[in-house]
């Protein structure tokens, strides 16, 4: 859950130049039941720190400059902002009720927050915490994604089963796209030409064309021996320079790998129980996925597409964010 | 705006009767007078929210007659006014009287109240859909868990109301299906105990031990007491230390007061804002019933009862209702397929059925209740 792959690549390069250490990175995992963020050293996979947050932290993202980590604490009705250098909560954003997922615009100036209980998207100034606008959307908004050109923000509403498109300049809805049941996350391709939306209960991923706001392709999932109703796409992350899309499939305990050009599933990787959300490593070679029921995080090697290791984290891990470099560096 | 079809209005009618509800065993527990209707109101609100993006509107009209009121007359009135989509909060006889009206042939009745198996079997109707789980689904849900626990010997204790006879039959059927055994079918004939514990507890304490003392060897006590006038007295008072399951103790429910899985907190939070109380099972069932109709309009753009019915029975119908999987209807008896929560008593639910290992070629939820080969339903 970070801004763009491009930003990561630049930052990684800069860091390598400065410190000369391969894949130095820091991993943050939100633990929904523990009310904590687990901070892991990406080299050793040791826990550096466990940060206490407001209640029920789920959505977790880094700003484009990696200086601040935003944590949506749903039952705390607040967003905790963590300084990634000191690993302390430095301030809080009054997000409105029940924030779940969010996204920051490419400049890092504006944050778009899904208020799940309130059927609203809150648009907020990151620096001041001032609410710039509230946009009414469908019931239970969750997924939030700002387009790479900063023109649109997509918000998915779980109960209404729509992707709502907000025009960022006017802060108005310009389109509502009906997708399959219970859409959870939205992601734009790097070129901004496709908007991908995962539907958990519908069991599909829809690809939407932002020229027409029509669905151009629906991707379905099938694993022999696994009941179709368990194949529930939740998180989505583009990896390998956008050629592959990783889709954690909840109760099936698998992550699907989609070829983004062909829009077909090419592999299913067995991970821990009930994987929610994931994030590629800073060097793009691995994919980390939080397993909600087994309280761990699986590391997938993106070259071989194999799960290589599991790391224990907190209770009911939900979201992952990755920062190049180390705190205090 | 792209995706906007022709604007439609869907009218939904809540048809109910104020039957006398059993009094809670404890005076401290509030008597809820608006079960069901609050869930329908929340669903109307949700549907209009979604509808506002597509140009659809939904209108809920409420018609709840008093206990001695004429529900058939109320139904006729609504049908004459053009209502075709009904949420029925009715007992079986009233539901059938309404559904069998000649002018109701093309209407749709969503049963949110009755678990009577005859409504899904011999007395099934082409214009009735069942959101409420029936006694067969409920008995199977508990039975699967009992088998999983290796507690196969059940001491059945019950009253002899029509509901209790029906449920008890399904417990026996579940025993046959899953390899359990009803070691005794025992009728409890004592009059309802005192609601006042200070005067009644000693008596109850002795009575429950006596009632369960002569039972053959059993692993659990399975109580069937729909009137709710003694079942809750059993736990911790049985002669042998045995868990209590059934209509009290561990119960098979569509909704549980402590259920939080799969986004259910949204429903737990949203209903009190509207109703000033926590949701109960019938609220959830009414919400699903309304949502089945509103989802159909959303996806088909149709308010034609024939088309709505066809869509609800199609493979495209996938209802999301906080159970972690899409729900749909069995085409042979119009029963909603659904996971069943095992809870009701403890502060967190114990489990959800179907249990692991109970398999079905198509829908695992079809291991609960009447599967196609067992169905006695012949739609007229």
Contacts between the chains, C-beta under 8 A, distances in Angstrom:
chain1	res1	chain2	res2	distance
A	98	B	269	8.0
A	116	B	266	6.8
A	117	B	266	6.6
A	117	B	269	5.7
A	117	B	270	7.2
A	119	B	49	6.0
A	138	B	49	5.9
A	138	B	50	5.4
A	138	B	53	6.5
A	139	B	46	4.9
A	139	B	49	5.2
A	139	B	50	6.7
A	139	B	266	7.9
A	140	B	263	6.9
A	140	B	266	5.5
A	157	B	50	7.7
A	158	B	263	6.4
A	158	B	266	7.9
A	158	B	320	7.6
A	159	B	46	5.9
A	159	B	50	7.5
A	159	B	266	7.2
A	159	B	320	7.4
A	160	B	46	7.6
A	160	B	49	6.3
A	160	B	50	3.9
A	160	B	53	7.2
A	161	B	50	7.5
A	161	B	295	7.9
A	161	B	298	7.3
A	161	B	320	7.5
A	162	B	50	7.1
A	162	B	53	6.2
A	164	B	53	7.2
A	173	B	53	7.6
A	174	B	1	7.6
A	175	B	1	6.2
A	175	B	2	5.6
A	175	B	3	7.1
A	176	B	1	6.8
A	176	B	3	6.3
A	176	B	53	3.9
A	176	B	54	7.0
A	177	B	2	7.6
A	177	B	3	6.1
A	178	B	3	6.1
A	178	B	54	7.4
A	178	B	298	6.8
A	178	B	299	7.3
A	180	B	318	7.0
A	181	B	318	5.1
A	181	B	319	7.2
A	181	B	320	4.0
A	181	B	326	6.1
A	182	B	263	7.6
A	182	B	320	4.4
A	200	B	320	7.8
A	201	B	318	6.4
A	201	B	320	3.9
A	201	B	324	7.8
A	201	B	325	6.7
A	201	B	326	4.9
A	202	B	318	5.8
A	202	B	320	7.8
A	202	B	326	7.0
A	203	B	326	7.4
A	212	B	2	6.6
A	213	B	2	4.5
A	213	B	3	6.8
A	214	B	2	6.8
A	214	B	3	7.9
A	227	B	364	6.1
A	229	B	325	3.9
A	229	B	326	6.2
A	229	B	364	7.8
A	230	B	325	7.7
A	232	B	324	7.5
A	232	B	325	7.9
A	250	B	324	7.9
A	251	B	324	6.6
